[in-house]
Amino acid sequence: MLIISLLFLAYNALSWVLLFRDLWTLEVITTKFYPQWSNQIQNITNFLSIFKLNTVPTVVFIILIILLFYFYFKIINKSVSVKSVIICSICFQAIVFFSYPVLSTDVLSYILSDRVNVVYHQNVWTTKPNEFVKDPYYYLVYPIYKTNDWTNMTRIYGGVNQLIYSPVTALSGNDLIANLASHKLVVLFFVLATLLVIPSAMVFLNPLFIIETVGSGHNDIIMLFFTVLSLTFPNPILSGLFLGLATQVKTTPALLFVFLCLKMLSDLKIKKLILFILSYVLTVGVIYFFMGVNPTDTIVRTAGSINVYWQSLPMLIRSPILNYLLIVFLAFQAARTLVYKLNIIEIFAQTLMIYLLFFLAAFWNWYPIWLLVLVPFLPEKSGIKPYILAFTFSSMLGYAAYWISLRFNYQFFLWPVIIYLTVLSGPAIICLQDIKKKYL
């Protein structure tokens, strides 16, 4: 535990070092938020420039990630008590709470979008943030995403997400540090709440999970918390309610809803199926009513956000044939669910993994945590577990591959291939090992 804590402390330090190679963000911080810190920040920038910030931090990051996952794999191969999982998880999350969200600055776009509601009193699902270009957070968000300008999009997250974050943003005011801290506290709360439901070492001691939740402040954990509750409660009304709440954070649980319906239909549990559907649809529908938009708008916004073509197979093969293959694959998985008595979480995990690896245009490195929280619900000897764990490791290394591309002519046509193959490498290695065991 001590060694892992030190590694996370080293990651914290590295995250702040990496901030100092982002000259635009530093300029915005010193001009829009904390002009009194201008001299100190400039002095630190000048000092750190001696240490080749475009190369050394990437090497350090790779070493840290390899070591963190090395100890993680050692721990989960042993019997770990629930008490140890809870203590270690809280400790590690508390450490990365103080890191700068350098791997992904989505939390800044959350804040800007929240301010559309709490500062300017506009509907975040109909009003774009770029209507408020004088807002100081606009300058933090726009340059970061100039290849895919999130300021030119209405909010793609649902009403539950907004209900949780709006009060937090309102209480934090204009202060950048207060906003970052409060948004991280929200994530920490839902991490701890999920930990109480499924105290799994594989989930809560995973470095990707730790860094991408509290470390980066991603709202995915809110979606995952309600998803976990839905899978935990056998009552169809409660299960539908919680899954509906999860969908009103991010739309991904809608796919799980389909698979659960297919499973109930296969088992001829018609009454349970009807109650589950009614509970889910009513929950989602009521929230949409208060959002002031219809579900079609959500589909349009989400479709726009996933056309980023980021480190994905669709980025490399820009062909409609992938869309047809996806339809065939989903139909095949649906047919398997209806015909065979399969574990529904396992078949859903298979479907989601294949979707993330081969069909999702905008794959982001923290998405494997969607799969990770399914691990406690999988059969003890499920063959997909090693794939999920390897996926979390290679996704983390994907950041390093991207940073290296920025250092060495990222416009070279092979870099997208290298980055994608880095992310793919974890599951691919497990697949080769399985083939070797079975046929050789």
DRENDO-1510 file (C-alpha; in Angstrom, 1 decimal, always signed):
<recs>
REC; n; res; u; v; w
REC; 1; MET; +0.0; +0.0; +0.0 .
REC; 2; LEU; +2.8; +2.4; +0.8 .
REC; 3; ILE; +4.6; +1.9; -2.5 .
REC; 4; ILE; +1.3; +2.4; -4.5 .
REC; 5; SER; +0.5; +5.5; -2.4 .
REC; 6; LEU; +4.0; +6.9; -3.3 .
REC; 7; LEU; +3.4; +6.1; -7.0 .
REC; 8; PHE; +0.1; +8.0; -6.9 .
REC; 9; LEU; +1.8; +10.9; -5.2 .
REC; 10; ALA; +4.3; +10.9; -8.0 .
REC; 11; TYR; +1.5; +10.9; -10.5 .
REC; 12; ASN; +0.0; +14.0; -8.7 .
REC; 13; ALA; +3.3; +15.8; -9.0 .
REC; 14; LEU; +3.6; +14.8; -12.7 .
REC; 15; SER; +0.1; +16.1; -13.4 .
REC; 16; TRP; +1.0; +19.5; -12.2 .
REC; 17; VAL; +4.3; +19.4; -14.2 .
REC; 18; LEU; +2.3; +18.6; -17.3 .
REC; 19; LEU; +0.0; +21.6; -16.7 .
REC; 20; PHE; +3.0; +23.8; -17.1 .
REC; 21; ARG; +3.6; +22.7; -20.6 .
REC; 22; ASP; +0.1; +23.9; -21.5 .
REC; 23; LEU; +1.0; +27.6; -22.0 .
REC; 24; TRP; -2.5; +28.6; -23.1 .
REC; 25; THR; -4.2; +27.3; -20.0 .
REC; 26; LEU; -1.5; +29.0; -17.8 .
REC; 27; GLU; -2.2; +32.3; -19.6 .
REC; 28; VAL; -5.9; +32.0; -19.0 .
REC; 29; ILE; -5.4; +31.1; -15.4 .
REC; 30; THR; -3.2; +34.2; -14.8 .
REC; 31; THR; -5.3; +36.6; -16.8 .
REC; 32; LYS; -8.9; +35.4; -16.1 .
REC; 33; PHE; -8.7; +33.8; -12.6 .
REC; 34; TYR; -5.5; +34.5; -10.6 .
REC; 35; PRO; -3.5; +37.5; -12.0 .
REC; 36; GLN; -1.8; +37.8; -8.6 .
REC; 37; TRP; +0.0; +34.5; -9.3 .
REC; 38; SER; +1.4; +35.6; -12.6 .
REC; 39; ASN; +5.0; +36.0; -11.5 .
REC; 40; GLN; +5.1; +32.8; -9.5 .
REC; 41; ILE; +3.7; +30.8; -12.4 .
REC; 42; GLN; +6.1; +32.3; -14.9 .
REC; 43; ASN; +9.0; +31.5; -12.6 .
REC; 44; ILE; +7.9; +27.9; -12.2 .
REC; 45; THR; +7.4; +27.6; -16.0 .
REC; 46; ASN; +10.9; +28.9; -16.6 .
REC; 47; PHE; +12.4; +26.5; -14.1 .
REC; 48; LEU; +10.6; +23.5; -15.5 .
REC; 49; SER; +11.5; +24.3; -19.1 .
REC; 50; ILE; +15.1; +23.2; -18.2 .
REC; 51; PHE; +13.8; +19.6; -17.8 .
REC; 52; LYS; +12.5; +19.0; -21.4 .
REC; 53; LEU; +8.8; +18.9; -20.6 .
REC; 54; ASN; +8.0; +17.5; -24.0 .
REC; 55; THR; +9.9; +14.2; -23.4 .
REC; 56; VAL; +10.8; +13.4; -19.8 .
REC; 57; PRO; +7.2; +13.5; -18.4 .
REC; 58; THR; +6.0; +11.0; -21.0 .
REC; 59; VAL; +8.7; +8.6; -20.0 .
REC; 60; VAL; +7.9; +9.1; -16.3 .
REC; 61; PHE; +4.2; +8.6; -17.0 .
REC; 62; ILE; +4.9; +5.3; -18.8 .
REC; 63; ILE; +7.1; +4.0; -15.9 .
REC; 64; LEU; +4.4; +5.0; -13.3 .
REC; 65; ILE; +1.6; +3.3; -15.2 .
REC; 66; ILE; +3.6; +0.1; -15.6 .
REC; 67; LEU; +4.5; +0.0; -11.9 .
REC; 68; LEU; +0.9; +0.8; -10.8 .
REC; 69; PHE; -0.5; -1.9; -12.9 .
REC; 70; TYR; +2.2; -4.4; -11.9 .
REC; 71; PHE; +1.3; -4.0; -8.2 .
REC; 72; TYR; -2.4; -3.9; -9.1 .
REC; 73; PHE; -2.2; -7.3; -10.8 .
REC; 74; LYS; -0.2; -8.7; -7.9 .
REC; 75; ILE; -2.9; -7.6; -5.4 .
REC; 76; ILE; -5.9; -8.9; -7.3 .
REC; 77; ASN; -4.3; -12.3; -7.7 .
REC; 78; LYS; -4.4; -12.7; -3.9 .
REC; 79; SER; -7.3; -12.8; -1.5 .
REC; 80; VAL; -8.0; -9.3; -0.5 .
REC; 81; SER; -10.4; -8.5; +2.4 .
REC; 82; VAL; -13.3; -6.1; +1.9 .
REC; 83; LYS; -11.9; -4.0; +4.7 .
REC; 84; SER; -8.5; -3.7; +2.9 .
REC; 85; VAL; -10.2; -2.8; -0.4 .
REC; 86; ILE; -12.2; +0.0; +1.2 .
REC; 87; ILE; -9.3; +1.4; +3.1 .
REC; 88; CYS; -6.9; +1.3; +0.1 .
REC; 89; SER; -9.5; +2.7; -2.2 .
REC; 90; ILE; -10.3; +5.6; +0.0 .
REC; 91; CYS; -6.6; +6.3; +0.5 .
REC; 92; PHE; -5.7; +6.2; -3.2 .
REC; 93; GLN; -8.7; +8.3; -4.2 .
REC; 94; ALA; -7.8; +10.8; -1.5 .
REC; 95; ILE; -4.3; +11.1; -3.0 .
REC; 96; VAL; -5.3; +11.6; -6.6 .
REC; 97; PHE; -8.0; +14.1; -5.6 .
REC; 98; PHE; -5.2; +16.7; -5.5 .
REC; 99; SER; -4.0; +16.0; -9.0 .
REC; 100; TYR; -4.6; +18.3; -11.9 .
REC; 101; PRO; -7.0; +16.7; -14.5 .
REC; 102; VAL; -4.3; +16.7; -17.1 .
REC; 103; LEU; -5.3; +13.5; -18.9 .
REC; 104; SER; -8.7; +14.8; -19.7 .
REC; 105; THR; -10.0; +18.3; -19.1 .
REC; 106; ASP; -13.6; +17.4; -19.6 .
REC; 107; VAL; -14.4; +18.7; -16.1 .
REC; 108; LEU; -13.7; +22.2; -17.4 .
REC; 109; SER; -16.4; +21.7; -20.1 .
REC; 110; TYR; -18.8; +20.4; -17.4 .
REC; 111; ILE; -18.3; +23.6; -15.5 .
REC; 112; LEU; -18.8; +25.9; -18.6 .
REC; 113; SER; -21.9; +24.0; -19.5 .
REC; 114; ASP; -23.2; +24.2; -16.0 .
REC; 115; ARG; -22.7; +27.9; -16.0 .
REC; 116; VAL; -25.1; +28.2; -18.9 .
REC; 117; ASN; -27.8; +27.2; -16.4 .
REC; 118; VAL; -26.7; +28.6; -13.1 .
REC; 119; VAL; -25.1; +31.9; -14.2 .
REC; 120; TYR; -27.0; +32.7; -17.4 .
REC; 121; HIS; -30.2; +30.9; -16.6 .
REC; 122; GLN; -30.5; +29.2; -20.0 .
REC; 123; ASN; -31.5; +25.6; -20.9 .
REC; 124; VAL; -28.3; +23.7; -21.3 .
REC; 125; TRP; -29.9; +21.3; -23.8 .
REC; 126; THR; -31.0; +24.1; -26.2 .
REC; 127; THR; -28.3; +26.8; -25.6 .
REC; 128; LYS; -24.7; +26.5; -26.6 .
REC; 129; PRO; -21.9; +27.7; -24.4 .
REC; 130; ASN; -20.3; +29.7; -27.2 .
REC; 131; GLU; -23.1; +32.2; -26.8 .
REC; 132; PHE; -21.2; +33.4; -23.7 .
REC; 133; VAL; -17.7; +34.0; -25.0 .
REC; 134; LYS; -17.0; +36.5; -22.3 .
REC; 135; ASP; -17.2; +33.8; -19.6 .
REC; 136; PRO; -13.7; +33.0; -18.3 .
REC; 137; TYR; -14.3; +29.3; -18.6 .
REC; 138; TYR; -14.9; +29.6; -22.3 .
REC; 139; TYR; -11.3; +30.4; -22.8 .
REC; 140; LEU; -10.2; +27.3; -20.9 .
REC; 141; VAL; -12.5; +25.0; -22.9 .
REC; 142; TYR; -12.4; +26.2; -26.5 .
REC; 143; PRO; -8.7; +26.0; -27.4 .
REC; 144; ILE; -8.5; +22.5; -25.9 .
REC; 145; TYR; -11.2; +21.2; -28.2 .
REC; 146; LYS; -10.6; +23.2; -31.3 .
REC; 147; THR; -10.6; +20.1; -33.4 .
REC; 148; ASN; -14.0; +19.2; -31.9 .
REC; 149; ASP; -15.4; +22.3; -30.4 .
REC; 150; TRP; -17.5; +21.3; -27.4 .
REC; 151; THR; -18.5; +25.0; -26.9 .
REC; 152; ASN; -20.5; +24.7; -30.1 .
REC; 153; MET; -22.6; +21.9; -28.7 .
REC; 154; THR; -25.5; +21.8; -26.3 .
REC; 155; ARG; -25.1; +19.5; -23.3 .
REC; 156; ILE; -25.0; +15.8; -24.2 .
REC; 157; TYR; -25.6; +14.6; -20.7 .
REC; 158; GLY; -29.0; +14.0; -19.2 .
REC; 159; GLY; -31.2; +15.6; -16.5 .
REC; 160; VAL; -29.9; +13.6; -13.6 .
REC; 161; ASN; -26.4; +14.8; -14.4 .
REC; 162; GLN; -27.6; +18.4; -14.5 .
REC; 163; LEU; -29.6; +18.1; -11.2 .
REC; 164; ILE; -26.4; +16.9; -9.4 .
REC; 165; TYR; -23.9; +19.4; -10.8 .
REC; 166; SER; -25.9; +22.6; -11.0 .
REC; 167; PRO; -26.0; +23.3; -7.2 .
REC; 168; VAL; -22.3; +22.5; -7.0 .
REC; 169; THR; -21.4; +25.0; -9.7 .
REC; 170; ALA; -23.7; +27.6; -8.2 .
REC; 171; LEU; -22.0; +27.3; -4.8 .
REC; 172; SER; -18.5; +27.4; -6.3 .
REC; 173; GLY; -19.1; +30.8; -8.0 .
REC; 174; ASN; -16.4; +32.0; -10.4 .
REC; 175; ASP; -13.4; +30.5; -8.5 .
REC; 176; LEU; -11.6; +27.9; -10.7 .
REC; 177; ILE; -10.0; +25.9; -7.8 .
REC; 178; ALA; -13.4; +25.8; -5.9 .
REC; 179; ASN; -15.1; +24.5; -9.0 .
REC; 180; LEU; -12.5; +21.9; -9.7 .
REC; 181; ALA; -12.5; +20.7; -6.1 .
REC; 182; SER; -16.3; +20.6; -5.8 .
REC; 183; HIS; -16.7; +18.7; -9.1 .
REC; 184; LYS; -14.1; +16.2; -7.8 .
REC; 185; LEU; -16.0; +15.9; -4.5 .
REC; 186; VAL; -19.1; +14.9; -6.4 .
REC; 187; VAL; -17.2; +12.2; -8.2 .
REC; 188; LEU; -15.6; +11.1; -4.9 .
REC; 189; PHE; -19.0; +10.8; -3.3 .
REC; 190; PHE; -20.3; +8.5; -6.0 .
REC; 191; VAL; -17.1; +6.5; -6.0 .
REC; 192; LEU; -17.6; +5.8; -2.3 .
REC; 193; ALA; -21.3; +5.1; -2.8 .
REC; 194; THR; -20.4; +2.5; -5.5 .
REC; 195; LEU; -17.7; +1.1; -3.3 .
REC; 196; LEU; -20.3; +0.3; -0.6 .
REC; 197; VAL; -22.4; -1.6; -3.1 .
REC; 198; ILE; -19.6; -3.6; -4.8 .
REC; 199; PRO; -16.4; -3.5; -2.7 .
REC; 200; SER; -14.3; -5.2; -5.4 .
REC; 201; ALA; -10.5; -5.0; -5.5 .
REC; 202; MET; -10.6; -5.5; -9.3 .
REC; 203; VAL; -12.7; -2.3; -9.7 .
REC; 204; PHE; -11.6; +0.1; -6.9 .
REC; 205; LEU; -7.8; -0.7; -6.9 .
REC; 206; ASN; -7.5; -0.4; -10.7 .
REC; 207; PRO; -5.2; +2.5; -11.6 .
REC; 208; LEU; -7.3; +3.6; -14.6 .
REC; 209; PHE; -10.4; +3.7; -12.4 .
REC; 210; ILE; -8.7; +5.7; -9.7 .
REC; 211; ILE; -7.1; +8.2; -11.9 .
REC; 212; GLU; -10.0; +8.7; -14.3 .
REC; 213; THR; -12.7; +9.1; -11.6 .
REC; 214; VAL; -11.5; +11.4; -8.8 .
REC; 215; GLY; -8.3; +12.2; -10.6 .
REC; 216; SER; -9.9; +13.5; -13.8 .
REC; 217; GLY; -13.3; +14.2; -12.4 .
REC; 218; HIS; -15.3; +12.3; -15.0 .
REC; 219; ASN; -19.0; +12.0; -14.5 .
REC; 220; ASP; -19.1; +8.4; -15.8 .
REC; 221; ILE; -19.1; +7.2; -12.2 .
REC; 222; ILE; -22.5; +8.7; -11.6 .
REC; 223; MET; -23.9; +6.7; -14.5 .
REC; 224; LEU; -22.0; +3.6; -13.3 .
REC; 225; PHE; -23.4; +4.0; -9.7 .
REC; 226; PHE; -27.0; +3.9; -10.9 .
REC; 227; THR; -26.2; +1.0; -13.3 .
REC; 228; VAL; -24.7; -1.0; -10.4 .
REC; 229; LEU; -27.8; -0.3; -8.3 .
REC; 230; SER; -30.0; -1.5; -11.2 .
REC; 231; LEU; -28.0; -4.8; -11.5 .
REC; 232; THR; -28.0; -5.2; -7.7 .
REC; 233; PHE; -31.8; -4.9; -7.1 .
REC; 234; PRO; -33.8; -7.9; -8.5 .
REC; 235; ASN; -37.1; -6.0; -8.2 .
REC; 236; PRO; -38.0; -5.0; -11.8 .
REC; 237; ILE; -39.5; -1.6; -10.8 .
REC; 238; LEU; -36.4; -0.6; -8.8 .
REC; 239; SER; -34.1; -2.0; -11.5 .
REC; 240; GLY; -35.9; +0.0; -14.2 .
REC; 241; LEU; -35.9; +3.1; -12.1 .
REC; 242; PHE; -32.1; +3.0; -11.4 .
REC; 243; LEU; -31.3; +2.1; -15.0 .
REC; 244; GLY; -33.5; +5.0; -16.2 .
REC; 245; LEU; -31.5; +7.4; -13.8 .
REC; 246; ALA; -28.2; +6.0; -15.2 .
REC; 247; THR; -29.4; +6.7; -18.8 .
REC; 248; GLN; -30.2; +10.2; -17.8 .
REC; 249; VAL; -26.5; +10.8; -17.0 .
REC; 250; LYS; -25.1; +9.1; -20.2 .
REC; 251; THR; -27.0; +7.2; -22.8 .
REC; 252; THR; -24.8; +4.0; -22.7 .
REC; 253; PRO; -27.1; +2.1; -20.2 .
REC; 254; ALA; -29.8; +2.2; -22.9 .
REC; 255; LEU; -27.9; -0.7; -24.5 .
REC; 256; LEU; -28.0; -2.7; -21.2 .
REC; 257; PHE; -31.8; -2.0; -21.0 .
REC; 258; VAL; -32.2; -3.7; -24.4 .
REC; 259; PHE; -30.2; -6.8; -23.3 .
REC; 260; LEU; -32.1; -7.1; -20.0 .
REC; 261; CYS; -35.4; -6.9; -21.9 .
REC; 262; LEU; -34.2; -9.6; -24.2 .
REC; 263; LYS; -33.2; -11.8; -21.3 .
REC; 264; MET; -36.6; -11.4; -19.5 .
REC; 265; LEU; -38.3; -12.2; -22.8 .
REC; 266; SER; -36.1; -15.3; -23.3 .
REC; 267; ASP; -37.0; -16.5; -19.8 .
REC; 268; LEU; -40.7; -15.8; -20.5 .
REC; 269; LYS; -40.8; -13.5; -17.4 .
REC; 270; ILE; -43.5; -11.3; -19.1 .
REC; 271; LYS; -44.9; -9.6; -16.0 .
REC; 272; LYS; -41.4; -8.7; -14.8 .
REC; 273; LEU; -40.5; -7.5; -18.3 .
REC; 274; ILE; -43.6; -5.2; -18.5 .
REC; 275; LEU; -42.9; -3.7; -15.0 .
REC; 276; PHE; -39.2; -3.2; -15.9 .
REC; 277; ILE; -40.0; -1.4; -19.2 .
REC; 278; LEU; -42.7; +0.8; -17.6 .
REC; 279; SER; -40.4; +1.8; -14.8 .
REC; 280; TYR; -37.6; +2.6; -17.1 .
REC; 281; VAL; -39.6; +4.5; -19.7 .
REC; 282; LEU; -41.5; +6.4; -17.1 .
REC; 283; THR; -38.3; +7.5; -15.3 .
REC; 284; VAL; -36.6; +8.6; -18.5 .
REC; 285; GLY; -39.8; +10.2; -19.9 .
REC; 286; VAL; -40.5; +12.3; -16.8 .
REC; 287; ILE; -36.9; +13.6; -16.7 .
REC; 288; TYR; -37.1; +14.5; -20.4 .
REC; 289; PHE; -40.3; +16.5; -19.6 .
REC; 290; PHE; -38.5; +18.6; -17.1 .
REC; 291; MET; -35.5; +19.0; -19.4 .
REC; 292; GLY; -37.7; +20.7; -22.0 .
REC; 293; VAL; -36.4; +18.6; -24.9 .
REC; 294; ASN; -37.4; +15.3; -26.5 .
REC; 295; PRO; -35.3; +12.1; -26.8 .
REC; 296; THR; -34.6; +12.7; -30.5 .
REC; 297; ASP; -32.6; +15.8; -29.5 .
REC; 298; THR; -30.4; +13.6; -27.3 .
REC; 299; ILE; -29.8; +11.2; -30.2 .
REC; 300; VAL; -28.8; +14.0; -32.5 .
REC; 301; ARG; -26.4; +15.6; -29.8 .
REC; 302; THR; -24.9; +12.2; -29.0 .
REC; 303; ALA; -24.4; +11.4; -32.7 .
REC; 304; GLY; -22.6; +14.7; -33.1 .
REC; 305; SER; -20.3; +14.0; -30.1 .
REC; 306; ILE; -19.3; +10.5; -31.3 .
REC; 307; ASN; -18.2; +11.6; -34.7 .
REC; 308; VAL; -14.9; +12.9; -33.4 .
REC; 309; TYR; -13.0; +9.9; -34.8 .
REC; 310; TRP; -10.5; +9.7; -32.0 .
REC; 311; GLN; -8.0; +6.8; -31.7 .
REC; 312; SER; -10.6; +4.4; -33.1 .
REC; 313; LEU; -11.0; +1.9; -35.9 .
REC; 314; PRO; -13.6; +4.2; -37.6 .
REC; 315; MET; -10.9; +6.9; -37.6 .
REC; 316; LEU; -8.7; +4.6; -39.7 .
REC; 317; ILE; -11.4; +3.0; -41.8 .
REC; 318; ARG; -13.9; +5.7; -42.6 .
REC; 319; SER; -16.4; +3.5; -44.3 .
REC; 320; PRO; -20.1; +2.9; -43.9 .
REC; 321; ILE; -19.4; -0.9; -43.9 .
REC; 322; LEU; -18.5; -0.6; -40.2 .
REC; 323; ASN; -22.1; +0.6; -39.5 .
REC; 324; TYR; -23.5; -2.4; -41.3 .
REC; 325; LEU; -21.1; -4.8; -39.5 .
REC; 326; LEU; -22.2; -3.2; -36.2 .
REC; 327; ILE; -25.9; -3.9; -37.0 .
REC; 328; VAL; -25.1; -7.5; -37.9 .
REC; 329; PHE; -23.1; -7.9; -34.7 .
REC; 330; LEU; -25.8; -6.5; -32.5 .
REC; 331; ALA; -28.4; -8.6; -34.2 .
REC; 332; PHE; -26.2; -11.7; -33.6 .
REC; 333; GLN; -25.8; -10.9; -29.9 .
REC; 334; ALA; -29.5; -10.3; -29.5 .
REC; 335; ALA; -30.3; -13.6; -31.2 .
REC; 336; ARG; -27.9; -15.4; -28.8 .
REC; 337; THR; -29.5; -13.8; -25.9 .
REC; 338; LEU; -33.0; -14.9; -26.9 .
REC; 339; VAL; -32.1; -18.4; -27.9 .
REC; 340; TYR; -29.5; -19.5; -25.4 .
REC; 341; LYS; -29.5; -19.4; -21.6 .
REC; 342; LEU; -26.4; -17.1; -21.3 .
REC; 343; ASN; -25.3; -14.9; -18.5 .
REC; 344; ILE; -26.8; -11.6; -19.5 .
REC; 345; ILE; -24.0; -9.5; -17.9 .
REC; 346; GLU; -21.3; -11.5; -19.7 .
REC; 347; ILE; -23.0; -11.2; -23.1 .
REC; 348; PHE; -23.5; -7.5; -22.5 .
REC; 349; ALA; -19.8; -7.1; -21.5 .
REC; 350; GLN; -18.8; -8.9; -24.7 .
REC; 351; THR; -21.0; -6.6; -26.8 .
REC; 352; LEU; -19.8; -3.4; -25.1 .
REC; 353; MET; -16.2; -4.4; -25.4 .
REC; 354; ILE; -16.4; -5.2; -29.1 .
REC; 355; TYR; -18.4; -1.9; -29.6 .
REC; 356; LEU; -15.7; +0.2; -27.8 .
REC; 357; LEU; -12.8; -1.5; -29.6 .
REC; 358; PHE; -14.1; -1.7; -33.2 .
REC; 359; PHE; -17.2; +0.5; -33.8 .
REC; 360; LEU; -17.2; +3.6; -31.5 .
REC; 361; ALA; -15.8; +6.5; -33.5 .
REC; 362; ALA; -14.9; +8.6; -30.4 .
REC; 363; PHE; -13.2; +6.2; -28.0 .
REC; 364; TRP; -11.8; +7.9; -25.0 .
REC; 365; ASN; -9.3; +6.3; -22.7 .
REC; 366; TRP; -11.5; +6.0; -19.6 .
REC; 367; TYR; -14.3; +4.2; -21.3 .
REC; 368; PRO; -13.0; +0.7; -20.1 .
REC; 369; ILE; -14.2; +1.6; -16.6 .
REC; 370; TRP; -17.7; +1.0; -18.0 .
REC; 371; LEU; -16.7; -2.6; -18.4 .
REC; 372; LEU; -14.7; -2.8; -15.2 .
REC; 373; VAL; -17.7; -2.2; -12.9 .
REC; 374; LEU; -19.4; -5.2; -14.6 .
REC; 375; VAL; -16.7; -7.6; -13.3 .
REC; 376; PRO; -18.3; -8.3; -9.8 .
REC; 377; PHE; -21.5; -9.4; -11.7 .
REC; 378; LEU; -19.7; -11.8; -14.0 .
REC; 379; PRO; -19.4; -15.6; -13.3 .
REC; 380; GLU; -16.4; -16.5; -11.3 .
REC; 381; LYS; -14.6; -18.1; -14.2 .
REC; 382; SER; -15.8; -15.7; -16.9 .
REC; 383; GLY; -13.3; -15.6; -19.8 .
REC; 384; ILE; -13.9; -11.9; -20.4 .
REC; 385; LYS; -12.4; -10.7; -17.1 .
REC; 386; PRO; -8.7; -10.8; -18.3 .
REC; 387; TYR; -9.7; -8.9; -21.5 .
REC; 388; ILE; -11.3; -6.1; -19.4 .
REC; 389; LEU; -8.3; -5.8; -17.1 .
REC; 390; ALA; -5.8; -5.8; -20.0 .
REC; 391; PHE; -8.0; -3.2; -21.7 .
REC; 392; THR; -7.7; -0.8; -18.8 .
REC; 393; PHE; -3.9; -1.1; -18.9 .
REC; 394; SER; -3.5; -0.5; -22.6 .
REC; 395; SER; -6.0; +2.3; -22.6 .
REC; 396; MET; -3.9; +4.1; -20.0 .
REC; 397; LEU; -0.8; +3.6; -22.2 .
REC; 398; GLY; -2.7; +5.1; -25.0 .
REC; 399; TYR; -2.2; +8.6; -23.5 .
REC; 400; ALA; +1.6; +8.1; -23.7 .
REC; 401; ALA; +1.3; +7.0; -27.4 .
REC; 402; TYR; -0.6; +10.2; -28.1 .
REC; 403; TRP; +1.9; +12.4; -26.3 .
REC; 404; ILE; +4.8; +10.8; -28.2 .
REC; 405; SER; +2.9; +11.5; -31.4 .
REC; 406; LEU; +2.8; +15.2; -30.5 .
REC; 407; ARG; +6.5; +15.2; -29.9 .
REC; 408; PHE; +7.3; +13.5; -33.2 .
REC; 409; ASN; +5.2; +14.9; -36.0 .
REC; 410; TYR; +1.7; +13.8; -35.0 .
REC; 411; GLN; +0.4; +14.5; -38.6 .
REC; 412; PHE; +2.4; +11.5; -39.9 .
REC; 413; PHE; -0.3; +9.1; -41.2 .
REC; 414; LEU; +0.9; +6.2; -39.1 .
REC; 415; TRP; +0.4; +7.8; -35.7 .
REC; 416; PRO; -3.3; +7.2; -35.6 .
REC; 417; VAL; -2.6; +3.6; -36.3 .
REC; 418; ILE; +0.0; +3.4; -33.6 .
REC; 419; ILE; -2.2; +5.0; -31.0 .
REC; 420; TYR; -5.2; +2.7; -31.9 .
REC; 421; LEU; -3.0; -0.4; -31.8 .
REC; 422; THR; -1.6; +0.7; -28.3 .
REC; 423; VAL; -5.2; +0.8; -27.0 .
REC; 424; LEU; -6.0; -2.5; -28.7 .
REC; 425; SER; -2.8; -4.3; -27.6 .
REC; 426; GLY; -4.1; -5.3; -24.1 .
REC; 427; PRO; -7.1; -7.3; -25.3 .
REC; 428; ALA; -5.2; -8.5; -28.4 .
REC; 429; ILE; -2.5; -10.1; -26.2 .
REC; 430; ILE; -5.0; -11.9; -24.1 .
REC; 431; CYS; -6.7; -13.1; -27.2 .
REC; 432; LEU; -3.4; -14.5; -28.6 .
REC; 433; GLN; -2.8; -16.3; -25.2 .
REC; 434; ASP; -6.2; -17.9; -25.4 .
REC; 435; ILE; -5.6; -19.1; -28.9 .
REC; 436; LYS; -2.3; -20.5; -27.9 .
REC; 437; LYS; -3.8; -22.4; -25.0 .
REC; 438; LYS; -6.6; -23.8; -27.1 .
REC; 439; TYR; -4.9; -24.8; -30.3 .
REC; 440; LEU; -1.2; -25.0; -29.6 .
</recs>
